[in-house]
Amino acid sequence: MNVNDYITIRPYTKSIEEWMEDMEIPVGERGQIAGADVVAFPVGYRDCEQAFATSLYDFLAYARERDLFKIEVCCPEDGFTELELCSAKKRLGKFFLASTITGTIFWGVVSEYIYDQAKPILPQFSPIENVRTPQYLEAPEVSFSIVIPDSLGNKQEITYDGPVEGIDKMGEIIKTLTNGNGSELHIGEVKE
């Protein structure tokens, strides 16, 4: 498994203010969203551009229980639309982090949540070699993206879409950004 095949890094230019405008957030609700440490954005599925990932609501409850950062959803209070796609893939959505400091804390909660969710369905390894695991027993997959400022203040979107076992590479990338070594990421080399 080549983890780099599941990760995409690209520059990100859209601001929270632009998102709030697109989502038609009432002026009275904007301060709460803009002041959050983490903001969940819609994922942008084909015909449902303002829909959120199906696992977002569960993840929000999980993150709020830990009370390590303030997390908000970029949508009007009565406008939360969740799109459920029929597959075993865990889709968390897109998250905008206000600072690099939030990055490592947020990553700890995301990875803990993913492993907690995946643990019951992770394949059991057999001591017998060359035994093919049936597809329905293969490792679960996860999909999410994190928008984070690098040490220069530029925003980068890091997307992961692949097996649970590869998410640790995302943590390494986030640590690189938070330690001020974002120039090592070669942003121009985007994997599609």
FIMI-602664 format. One record per atom (N, C-alpha, C): y, x, z; residue in one letter. Coordinates in steps of 0.05 Angstrom, whole numbers, padded with zeros to 5 digits, always signed. Example, Ala and Ser with C-alpha at 12.3 -4.5 7.8 and 13.67 -1.06 7.14 Angstrom:
<nodes>
-00114+00264+00156a/-00090+00246+00156a/-00066+00264+00156a/-00045+00257+00142s/-00021+00273+00143s/+00001+00258+00157s/
</nodes>
This chain:
<nodes>
-00024+00017+00000m/+00000+00000+00000m/+00025+00018+00000m/+00042+00015-00020n/+00067+00029-00021n/+00089+00010-00011n/+00098+00014+00014v/+00117-00004+00026v/+00143-00005+00010v/+00151+00016-00002n/+00176+00016-00017n/+00176-00004-00040n/+00153-00013-00049d/+00151-00033-00070d/+00160-00061-00059d/+00161-00064-00033y/+00168-00090-00021y/+00197-00091-00010y/+00211-00069-00012i/+00238-00067-00001i/+00258-00063-00023i/+00280-00079-00022t/+00302-00076-00040t/+00327-00071-00024t/+00343-00051-00032i/+00369-00046-00019i/+00390-00047-00041i/+00411-00063-00035r/+00433-00065-00054r/+00459-00070-00039r/+00481-00063-00052p/+00507-00069-00040p/+00511-00099-00038p/+00526-00107-00017y/+00531-00135-00013y/+00561-00139-00009y/+00573-00157-00024t/+00602-00160-00023t/+00612-00186-00012t/+00596-00206-00010k/+00605-00233-00001k/+00611-00233+00029k/+00633-00243+00037s/+00641-00243+00065s/+00633-00269+00079s/+00634-00269+00105i/+00628-00293+00121i/+00648-00315+00113i/+00673-00308+00109e/+00694-00327+00102e/+00687-00341+00075e/+00678-00325+00056e/+00670-00337+00030e/+00646-00355+00033e/+00627-00347+00050w/+00604-00365+00055w/+00613-00391+00068w/+00630-00389+00087m/+00639-00414+00101m/+00654-00432+00081m/+00669-00421+00063e/+00682-00437+00042e/+00662-00450+00024e/+00642-00435+00015d/+00621-00446-00003d/+00605-00468+00011d/+00600-00464+00037m/+00584-00484+00052m/+00601-00507+00062m/+00627-00507+00057e/+00645-00528+00065e/+00645-00533+00095e/+00646-00511+00110i/+00647-00512+00139i/+00674-00522+00147i/+00675-00543+00164p/+00701-00553+00174p/+00716-00530+00189p/+00742-00530+00187v/+00758-00509+00199v/+00752-00506+00229v/+00748-00528+00243g/+00742-00527+00272g/+00716-00514+00279g/+00698-00511+00260e/+00672-00499+00266e/+00671-00470+00257e/+00691-00461+00243r/+00690-00434+00231r/+00693-00411+00251r/+00708-00415+00272g/+00712-00394+00292g/+00686-00387+00306g/+00669-00406+00312q/+00644-00402+00325q/+00625-00385+00307q/+00625-00392+00281i/+00608-00377+00262i/+00618-00349+00258i/+00644-00346+00254a/+00656-00320+00248a/+00654-00301+00272a/+00653-00312+00297g/+00651-00296+00321g/+00623-00288+00329g/+00603-00297+00314a/+00575-00291+00322a/+00567-00263+00315a/+00548-00252+00329d/+00536-00226+00324d/+00519-00227+00299d/+00505-00249+00296v/+00486-00253+00273v/+00491-00281+00262v/+00493-00282+00235v/+00497-00308+00222v/+00475-00311+00201v/+00461-00334+00203a/+00440-00340+00183a/+00453-00354+00159a/+00447-00345+00135f/+00457-00356+00110f/+00435-00371+00096f/+00443-00390+00078p/+00422-00403+00062p/+00409-00382+00044p/+00385-00388+00037v/+00369-00369+00021v/+00375-00371-00009v/+00383-00395-00018g/+00390-00398-00046g/+00366-00403-00064g/+00348-00421-00056y/+00326-00428-00073y/+00336-00443-00097y/+00325-00438-00120r/+00333-00450-00146r/+00352-00473-00145r/+00342-00498-00142d/+00359-00522-00143d/+00371-00529-00116d/+00364-00514-00095c/+00373-00520-00068c/+00388-00495-00057c/+00411-00489-00069e/+00425-00464-00062e/+00435-00464-00033e/+00437-00487-00020q/+00447-00488+00007q/+00425-00493+00027q/+00400-00490+00019a/+00377-00494+00037a/+00370-00468+00052a/+00359-00472+00075f/+00351-00450+00093f/+00320-00447+00092f/+00311-00424+00099a/+00282-00419+00099a/+00268-00436+00121a/+00243-00443+00116t/+00229-00461+00133t/+00224-00450+00161t/+00222-00425+00165s/+00217-00414+00192s/+00242-00408+00208s/+00265-00412+00196l/+00290-00405+00209l/+00294-00419+00236l/+00289-00445+00236y/+00293-00461+00261y/+00277-00449+00284y/+00251-00443+00279d/+00234-00431+00299d/+00244-00404+00308d/+00253-00388+00288f/+00263-00361+00295f/+00289-00363+00312f/+00306-00383+00306l/+00331-00386+00321l/+00324-00392+00351l/+00305-00410+00355a/+00297-00416+00383a/+00286-00391+00397a/+00270-00376+00383y/+00259-00351+00393y/+00281-00331+00400y/+00300-00327+00382a/+00322-00308+00387a/+00340-00317+00410a/+00345-00343+00411r/+00363-00353+00432r/+00350-00351+00459r/+00324-00353+00461e/+00310-00350+00487e/+00314-00322+00498e/+00316-00302+00480r/+00320-00274+00489r/+00349-00269+00497r/+00367-00284+00487d/+00395-00283+00494d/+00407-00254+00493d/+00400-00240+00472l/+00410-00212+00469l/+00435-00210+00450l/+00439-00231+00435f/+00462-00232+00416f/+00468-00261+00410f/+00492-00266+00400k/+00500-00293+00393k/+00492-00298+00364k/+00476-00318+00358i/+00467-00324+00331i/+00476-00352+00323i/+00487-00355+00299e/+00496-00380+00288e/+00485-00384+00260e/+00486-00409+00251v/+00477-00416+00224v/+00502-00424+00208v/+00505-00413+00184c/+00528-00419+00167c/+00524-00445+00152c/+00528-00467+00166c/+00527-00493+00154c/+00541-00513+00172c/+00551-00535+00161p/+00564-00555+00178p/+00543-00566+00198p/+00552-00575+00221e/+00533-00585+00242e/+00514-00606+00231e/+00522-00622+00213d/+00504-00643+00203d/+00493-00636+00175d/+00495-00611+00167g/+00486-00604+00140g/+00463-00585+00138g/+00447-00582+00159f/+00425-00563+00158f/+00402-00574+00141f/+00396-00561+00119t/+00374-00569+00102t/+00354-00547+00101t/+00329-00554+00108e/+00308-00534+00109e/+00289-00540+00086e/+00282-00519+00071l/+00264-00523+00048l/+00237-00510+00055l/+00217-00526+00054e/+00190-00516+00060e/+00175-00511+00034e/+00166-00486+00031l/+00151-00479+00008l/+00122-00477+00017l/+00104-00487+00001c/+00075-00488+00008c/+00062-00461+00003c/+00061-00445+00024s/+00046-00420+00024s/+00044-00410+00052s/+00027-00390+00056a/+00024-00378+00083a/+00045-00358+00089a/+00063-00352+00070k/+00084-00332+00075k/+00104-00342+00095k/+00111-00325+00114k/+00131-00332+00134k/+00158-00324+00122k/+00175-00344+00118r/+00202-00340+00106r/+00223-00344+00128r/+00237-00323+00135l/+00257-00325+00156l/+00285-00331+00145l/+00291-00320+00122g/+00318-00325+00110g/+00335-00300+00109g/+00361-00304+00107k/+00380-00283+00104k/+00398-00282+00128k/+00402-00258+00139f/+00418-00255+00163f/+00441-00235+00159f/+00464-00242+00167f/+00488-00225+00165f/+00493-00214+00193f/+00494-00187+00196l/+00499-00175+00222l/+00528-00165+00223l/+00541-00171+00245a/+00569-00165+00247a/+00574-00135+00250a/+00555-00120+00262s/+00560-00092+00266s/+00533-00077+00265s/+00535-00051+00263t/+00511-00034+00263t/+00498-00034+00291t/+00514-00038+00312i/+00502-00039+00339i/+00483-00063+00341i/+00490-00085+00329t/+00473-00109+00330t/+00447-00104+00315t/+00448-00085+00295g/+00425-00080+00278g/+00399-00074+00293g/+00400-00054+00310t/+00375-00046+00324t/+00366-00068+00344t/+00384-00081+00357i/+00376-00103+00375i/+00364-00126+00359i/+00377-00134+00337f/+00367-00155+00321f/+00339-00148+00309f/+00337-00123+00300w/+00311-00114+00289w/+00289-00117+00309w/+00294-00110+00334g/+00274-00112+00355g/+00264-00141+00358g/+00282-00160+00357v/+00275-00188+00360v/+00260-00198+00335v/+00269-00191+00311v/+00256-00199+00286v/+00228-00189+00285v/+00224-00163+00290s/+00197-00151+00288s/+00178-00163+00309s/+00189-00167+00333e/+00173-00179+00354e/+00164-00207+00346e/+00183-00223+00335y/+00176-00250+00326y/+00155-00250+00304y/+00159-00232+00284i/+00140-00231+00262i/+00112-00224+00272i/+00110-00204+00289y/+00083-00196+00299y/+00071-00217+00317y/+00088-00231+00333d/+00077-00253+00349d/+00066-00275+00332d/+00080-00281+00310q/+00070-00303+00292q/+00046-00294+00277q/+00044-00269+00269a/+00023-00259+00252a/-00003-00251+00267a/+00000-00245+00292k/-00023-00234+00307k/-00048-00251+00305k/-00046-00278+00308p/-00071-00294+00307p/-00084-00293+00279p/-00070-00287+00258i/-00081-00288+00231i/-00084-00261+00218i/-00077-00240+00232l/-00081-00213+00221l/-00111-00208+00217l/-00119-00195+00195p/-00148-00191+00190p/-00160-00173+00211p/-00184-00178+00218q/-00199-00161+00236q/-00212-00139+00219q/-00210-00115+00227f/-00221-00093+00212f/-00251-00089+00218f/-00266-00087+00197s/-00295-00084+00200s/-00302-00055+00199s/-00321-00046+00216p/-00330-00018+00215p/-00346-00012+00190p/-00355-00033+00176i/-00371-00030+00152i/-00351-00025+00129i/-00354-00002+00115e/-00337+00004+00093e/-00344-00012+00068e/-00325-00014+00050n/-00329-00027+00024n/-00336-00057+00026n/-00328-00070+00048v/-00331-00099+00050v/-00305-00111+00042v/-00306-00128+00021r/-00281-00140+00012r/-00274-00164+00030r/-00249-00164+00039t/-00239-00186+00055t/-00232-00209+00036t/-00241-00233+00042p/-00233-00256+00026p/-00203-00259+00026p/-00191-00269+00004q/-00162-00271+00002q/-00150-00287+00025q/-00163-00309+00033y/-00152-00325+00054y/-00151-00311+00082y/-00165-00289+00084l/-00165-00273+00109l/-00148-00248+00107l/-00135-00244+00084e/-00118-00220+00081e/-00094-00222+00099e/-00080-00200+00102a/-00057-00199+00120a/-00036-00218+00110a/-00022-00232+00129p/-00001-00251+00121p/+00023-00236+00110p/+00039-00250+00095e/+00064-00238+00084e/+00088-00250+00097e/+00110-00236+00095v/+00135-00244+00106v/+00157-00238+00086v/+00179-00254+00088s/+00201-00251+00070s/+00227-00256+00086s/+00246-00237+00084f/+00272-00240+00097f/+00291-00219+00087f/+00316-00222+00092s/+00336-00201+00085s/+00357-00199+00107s/+00367-00175+00110i/+00387-00170+00130i/+00411-00156+00116i/+00435-00167+00120v/+00459-00155+00110v/+00472-00141+00134v/+00477-00115+00131i/+00487-00099+00153i/+00508-00079+00143i/+00529-00075+00158p/+00549-00055+00150p/+00537-00027+00155p/+00543-00008+00136d/+00534+00020+00141d/+00556+00034+00156d/+00552+00060+00160s/+00571+00076+00176s/+00599+00077+00163s/+00601+00072+00137l/+00627+00072+00124l/+00640+00045+00123l/+00626+00024+00134g/+00637-00003+00134g/+00630-00019+00109g/+00615-00007+00090n/+00605-00022+00067n/+00581-00038+00076n/+00577-00062+00065k/+00554-00078+00072k/+00531-00073+00052k/+00507-00071+00063q/+00483-00068+00048q/+00464-00091+00054q/+00451-00101+00034e/+00430-00122+00038e/+00403-00108+00035e/+00387-00110+00055i/+00360-00099+00055i/+00341-00123+00055i/+00325-00125+00034t/+00306-00147+00032t/+00278-00137+00034t/+00262-00152+00049y/+00233-00146+00051y/+00218-00170+00042y/+00198-00166+00025d/+00181-00188+00015d/+00153-00176+00011d/+00136-00177+00031g/+00110-00165+00029g/+00093-00169+00054g/+00072-00153+00057p/+00054-00156+00079p/+00067-00149+00106p/+00058-00162+00127v/+00069-00157+00153v/+00067-00128+00161v/+00045-00115+00154e/+00041-00087+00162e/+00063-00068+00152e/+00079-00075+00132g/+00099-00058+00122g/+00127-00061+00133g/+00131-00079+00152i/+00158-00084+00161i/+00170-00062+00177i/+00154-00044+00187d/+00165-00022+00203d/+00184-00004+00187d/+00180-00003+00161k/+00198+00012+00143k/+00226+00000+00144k/+00229-00027+00147m/+00255-00039+00150m/+00269-00029+00175m/+00254-00027+00196g/+00266-00016+00221g/+00276+00012+00217g/+00262+00029+00203e/+00271+00056+00197e/+00297+00056+00181e/+00299+00038+00162i/+00324+00036+00145i/+00347+00027+00163i/+00343+00007+00180i/+00364-00003+00197i/+00373+00019+00216i/+00355+00035+00227k/+00362+00057+00244k/+00378+00078+00229k/+00371+00083+00204t/+00386+00101+00187t/+00415+00092+00184t/+00418+00066+00179l/+00445+00055+00176l/+00461+00057+00202l/+00448+00051+00224t/+00462+00050+00250t/+00468+00078+00261t/+00453+00098+00251n/+00458+00125+00260n/+00478+00140+00243n/+00490+00126+00223g/+00510+00138+00207g/+00499+00154+00184g/+00474+00151+00177n/+00462+00165+00155n/+00457+00147+00131n/+00473+00127+00127g/+00469+00108+00106g/+00470+00120+00078g/+00483+00142+00075s/+00484+00155+00048s/+00457+00164+00039s/+00437+00166+00057e/+00410+00175+00049e/+00395+00153+00035e/+00405+00128+00035l/+00389+00106+00025l/+00388+00103-00005l/+00405+00117-00020h/+00405+00116-00049h/+00407+00087-00059h/+00429+00075-00052i/+00433+00046-00057i/+00431+00040-00087i/+00438+00058-00104g/+00437+00053-00133g/+00409+00049-00143g/+00389+00058-00129e/+00361+00057-00138e/+00348+00032-00126e/+00355+00009-00138v/+00346-00017-00128v/+00318-00023-00140v/+00300-00031-00123k/+00273-00038-00133k/+00274-00068-00139k/+00263-00076-00161e/+00262-00104-00169e/+00233-00113-00167e/
</nodes>
